[in-house]
Amino acid sequence: MIESTYFWTTTVFLGIGTFLIRGLFIFLSSKIKISERTKEILSFIPASILPAMVSPMVFYHQGEVGLLCHKERLVILILAVVFCYFVRNMLLTLGFGLGLLFLLTQI
Amino acid sequence: MLPITTGVFPFGLVMGTVYIHAQIPNYEALAMNVLVFGGSSQLAVIDLMLQKSSILIVIATGLIINLRFMLYSAAFSDYVQNSNVWIKLFCTYGLTDQTYAVLKAYEHKLSSQQEVVSFYMGSALCMLLAWHGSVLVGFIFGNFLPISISLDYAIPLSFVALVLPTLKNKTYFYVALMAALTAIVLKPLPYNLGLLVSALIALGFAAFLTRNSNRDQKPKSLKTEAELEFKLNVDLESHKPEGL
């Protein structure tokens, strides 16, 4: 359970901050220009943050499958990366990963 | 317009079920969905809040994730320069990975600034409906799914599907690998600082890897400014993330 004030403060500040980030150049484009170099570095944001969120989540997870040293989530994630690389589809990747985890843990 | 929303539906479903699992009341979930309107940052802050991280770190992490919108905002700003403030406000709110990607894919077919803005507003409206609709479906049906299906595992899986299309060459792949490994090493850092610090290290690594991309190339190959400009634009256009 997330405490209500904690949740609302985060949501409001994140909401306002995100709106300002989105609007910065739309409203001030005549006054400031973004350099090509900055644009290039900004394009790396998804690659620098999303893997950093995912990796500890699965690496430190203690699972149930002794055969895989209780690291079934890590193993499946690596397989899912390969799978997703070929199919390029989120729904299929979700089905693949969740299905495999279900099979490994329930059977 | 349908193709851009197909990537959003599964992500929205995951978002909806995460709200349920985190026991967030429906009005709070709705407020976050409307105020933030940025799926990956929402998932990240909910995860951090469940671990009771310091509020400054929660907000900073969420904002770093959304910093990429600055890139889209800069790319889009030329089109709305002559529009009124209400249109600018709506365009600001509706700026997402998908609306940006679809605009980049179709802008050569649109003849005037007015057309670009109308096209963009249509796709933004479409995205808004798809996002809130799919979150609602996830929110309603998240309750009915059997517990044996480990739905929390859908979060890392959906991030994999979000980040892979953005890795357009080896450099992006190395940066992603760097981020993943640093985050594992830095996990024991206090206050859940690990994510923020590893993301910044990976971003610094990206800056290091691309340090020669548009300064040193010029004297080496004697390319003209225009050619370089063109190359960069092509590079940027090929970058079409599919996430929210």
Interface residues (C-beta under 8 A of the other chain):
Chain A: M1 I2 S4 Y6 F7 W8 T9 T10 T11 V12 F13 L14 G15 G17 T18 F19 I21 R22 G23 L24 F25 I26 F27 S29 S30 I34 E36 R37 K39 E40 I41 L42 S43 F44 I45 P46 A47 S48 I49 L50 P51 A52 M53 V54 S55 P56 M57 V58 F59 Y60 R73 I76 L77 A80 V81 C84 Y85 R88 N89 M90 L91 T93 L94 G97 L98 L101 F102 T105 Q106
Chain B: T6 G7 F9 P10 F11 V14 A22 Q23 I24 E28 A31 M32 L35 V36 F37 G38 S40 S41 A44 V45 I46 D47 M49 L50 I55 V58 I59 G62 L63 I64 I65 N66 L67 R68 F69 M70 L71 Y72 S73 A74 A75 F76 S77 D78 V80 Q81 K88 L89 C91 T92 Y93 L95 S148 I149 S150 L151 Y153 A154 I155 P156 L157 S158 F159 V160 A161 L162 V163 L164 P165 T166 L167 Y172 F173 V175 A176 L177 M178 A179 A180 L181 T182 A183 I184 K187 G194 L195 S198 A199 L200 A202 L203 F205 A206 A207 T210 S213 N214 R215 E229 L232 D235 L236 H239 P241 E242 G243
